[in-house]
Amino acid sequence: MVIEGVSEKGDISFLLPKRRFLVECEFKDRVERKRLILDTVLLEPELGTVVLIWRASIVAHRQLHQIQYCEVRELEPWEP
């Protein structure tokens, strides 16, 4: 990916990673698993950094008190 016109130092060129993440939340009565999607790419040309933000959504309406744990992990290459 090449971004032009955002830095006095010139064009910014980078590749987005092909990483895959999963969130798993265990409630008292069920387990929810969702894939995270890359949602935001934040360029900070003055600092020379790129911030990537992934997101997922799990329905927990009126059940927040039932969450036992939530874990985010990178998927293994063999996982679908």
C-alpha positions, 0 to 999 in steps of 0.5 A: 500500500502506498499513501501519498501526500500525508508526509513532508518526508514523501510517500509512505509505503507498507504492507498490511499484515495478514494476521487473524484473531479470534475472541472467545467469551464464556458466559454462565450459559454459553460460549461465544466465538467471533473472528476479529476484522481489521477495522481501522488503520491509523497513520502517524507519519510524524512518528513513523508509526501505523496503528492497526485496530481490530474489532468484533461484536458479541451480543451481551445485552443485559448479560454483562454480569454473566461473563466469566472471561473473554480472551483474544488470541491469534488463530493458528495457521491450521484453523479455519 
